[in-house]
Amino acid sequence: MNVKKITVIGAGIMGNGIAHVAAQAGFETILNDISKEVLDKALASITKNLDKGIELGKLTEKEKYSTLINLSLNDNLESSIRDADFIIEAVPEKIDLKIKIFTTLDKTCKPETIFTTNTSSLSITEIAAVTNRPQRCIGMHFFNPVHKMKLVEIIKTLETDETTIRTTQDVSLKMGKEIVTIKESPGFITSRINAMIGNEAFYMLQEGIGSAKDIDTALKLGLNHPMGPFEMVDLVGLDTRLSILEYLHKSLGEKYRPCPLMIQYVKAGRLGRKVGKGVYDYSNEKK
């Protein structure tokens, strides 16, 4: 299948990053969100990241211009998806919300349109089952920041057909990504392992074994991790990580029970970089 037009649903951190790489790869890209304010912020973020690429010598002014020409914003879901060849849903990790969107997609999109979800842990099979085209549904798990991180996990469900798999692989490669293609399992590869590392780090912090900085430093210097687990969770969002752990705990058992300290941080509103404070305090950083 020849994909020319991509719609990204959800203009948050992940959605605007996905739209960025899609437009930069030459796809006609629509970024959709119900909030005009969020869309405006997304465009500002994409423009800022493109400018940074130029500053670092990784991008030209011409490439920035063509990326922005390929990108359009739309706050109406149905008009955003009607003519799309390929949909990437990137809304918050709430199964009811994703099911509602996929139901609308199925009623509105062309019969051949492929539906993908950027979920990091939820059941793609369950989401796809509300459509009349489960064979054309698949997972695409991007990583933050999308324009820098190379990996995309492609997750096939029991019903996903070969055309959908190959098309999704081709789209990912055109975006400049490295890919792994796996069968669906709770948490896939990266979320399942990373959630356990991050959860264990919180238990160590709760037990007073070391400070957050010491634990981060130990994993970076001793295990060659590019980021410590607390730096990572602050970037991902503590609420997002907690949601993933709750799902894995329900699906896979006690070893994924969320640490009480993490739950306490989320209840306190310490959600990470996006609010200025998580495990670490970012309130004094320059905007």
N, C-alpha and C positions, 0 to 999 in steps of 0.2 A: 504493500500500500504506500502510495506517495503522499507524505504529509506536507502540507504547505501552511495550514492555518492552525495555530494552537491557542487554546484559551486556558488561562490559569485562573482558578477560582480561589480567592482569598489573597489579600494583598499585604499580609503581615510579613514578618521577617523571612519566612521560608518562601511564601508566594512571590514576593517582589524579587527575591534572589533567583527563583526559577524563571520568572518572566524575563529577567535580565539576561540569563544565559540562552534562553530560547530566542529572544530578539537578536542577540549578538551572533547567534548561529545562523541567522538569516530567515528564520520562520516569521511569518506574519503573526504577531502575538497580541492577544487581547488580555489585559489584566483586569479581572472583575472583583469587585467588593461592594457590599451594600453601603459602605461609608465613603463618601466623597473625600472626607478628611484623611482617611487611611490611604486612599488612592493617591492623594496629593503627597502625603509623606512617603509613600512607596516610590513615586517618581523622583522625589528629591533624593532619596537614598540611592536609587539606581544611578542618577546623574552624578552624585558624589563619588560613588564607586568607580564609575567610568573615568571621571576626572583623575582619581587616584591612580588608575591604570595608566593614564597618559603621563602623569607625573613620574611614574616608575619606569616608563619606557616600554610598557607591555602592550600599549594600545596607541593607535593614532587618532587624530581628530576626525579623520574620515570614518574610522570604525565606530567612534562614538556617535557620530551623526547618523550613520546607517542603522545603528542599534536603536536609537531613539525614533527614527523614521519607521522602523518595523514594529514599534510598540504603541499601543493605544489603550486608553483607560475607559472602563464602562461600568456604571453602577447598576445596570439592569441585567439580571442573570439570563433571561431568555434570549434577549437580543445578542448577548455575548457568546452564546453557545450554538445558536441556530445553524451557522454555516461552518462550524469548526470541524476539522478532521481528527483532532486529537485533544482530549481534555486532561488537564492535570489539576486535580482537586487538592488544595492545600489549606483547608480550614482547620480550626482547632480540633484536638483529639477527643471528639465527642461522637460516639457511634450514631446517636439519633440525628445529629446534624448532618453527618455524612450520608446516612440513609435518605434523609429528606432531599439532599442535593442530587443524589444518584437517581432518585425517583423522577425528579424534574428533568434531569439529563435524558433519561430514557424516553420521556414523553416528547421532548423538544428536538433532540439532535437527529441528524441523518442516521439511517440504519447502519451505515458502515463506520460511524464514528467510534473511536476507541476511548474508553474511560479509564483513567488511572487515578489512584489515590496516593498521596504522599504520606500516608500514615506510617508511624514508626513502630506500631505494635498491634493495632486493631485487626480484627478478622476481615480480610478483603473478600473472602468467600461470603461472609454474612452481608457485607455491603453490596456485593455484586448480585446477590440473590433477589434483591428487590427489583432488578431490571429484567427485561426480556432478552438480554444479550450477555449473559454471564461469561460467555466464551470470548467476549470483547472487552473484558475488565481485567485489570492487572495492577500490581503495586509498583510504584517508583519511589524509593526512599532516598531523598536527597539529604545532604548534610550542610550544616551552617558553619561558615558563610558559603552559600551555594556557588558564588562566582570564583571561590578559591579552592574549595574542596573537590577532589577529583572523582570520588566514588559515587555511583548510583547502584543501590541494591534493587534489582528487578525481581519481583515476587509473583510467581505464577500460582494461580489457584487450581483446584481440581478441574475446573471447567475451561480455563484459558486455552485458546487454540494457538497453533503454531504461527499463524499470520500475525496475531496480536503480539506474541513474544518477539518475533523478528522485527516487527515495526517499532516496538518500544526499544529494542536494542539499537536499531538504526538511529532513532531520534536521540537517544542518549549519547551515542558516539558522535553524532553531528554536533551536539552541544559541547563536545570536547571532554566527555567523561570516560572514565574507566568503569567497567560494569562487572557485576557478579549476578548470575541468574540462579535463583534458588526456588524451592517449593515453599509454600506457605507454612509457617510455624510461628507460634506466639513469640513476638520480639525479633523474628528473623535471625540474622547473625549478630549485627552490631548492637542493636538495642538490648538484646538478651544478655550479652556479655558486659556491655558498658553499664547497664543498669545495676548489675550485680557488683561491679567494681565500685561504682559510686555509692551504692547502698552500704557496702562494707566500710567504705571510707567514713560515712556518717556514723556508723556504729563505733568506729575507732575514735572519732572526735567526741562522741557522747561519753565514751568510757575514759576520756582524758589521756589516751595513749600518746597523742601528739597534737600539736596545733594544726589548724587547717593548712597553714603555710608549710609546716614540716612534712605533713603527709603529701601535699602536692610536690614539694621538692624531692622527696624520696622516690616518688613514682617517675618524675621527670628524669632525674639523674641516675637512679638505680635501675629502672626498667625501660628507660629511653622513650617514655611517653611524651609526645609533644606538648601536652597540657596535663596539669594535675586534675584529679577527679572533681575538686571543688571549683577550679577555674572552668572546667567543662560544664558542670551543672549550672553555674552562674550564667554561662553563655546560652545553654539550652533552655533554661528556665526551670526553677525548682517545682513549679506546678506541673509542667509537662513531664518531668522525670517522675514525680509522684504518681501521676496518672498512669504512666507506663508500668511502674512497679505494682500498682494496684491491679492492673489487668494481668500482669505476669503472675502475681500472687494467686489470683483467682484461677488462672489457667494452669499454672505449673507447680503451685504448692508453696510450702512454708519457706523455702530458701529465698523467696523473693518478697517476704513480708517487709513493708517499708519501715525504715528506722523511725522510731518515735521522734527523734530530734528533727528529722527532715519534715515530718508532719507539722511539728511545732513551728518551724521556720515558715512554712507555707501559710499556716494560720495567722502568723504575725505579719504576713504580706511581704516577706523577704523572698521575692521571686527571682532575683538575679539582676543582671545588667539592665534588663528592660525597664526596671523600676528604680534603678540606682542603688539597690542593696539586696544582697543575697547572703551567701556565706561571707563574702567580702563587701566592703562599702565603696561604692563608686561615685558617691555624691560630689566629690571634689574633682572628678575628671572633667576635662574640657569637652564641651559638646561638639 
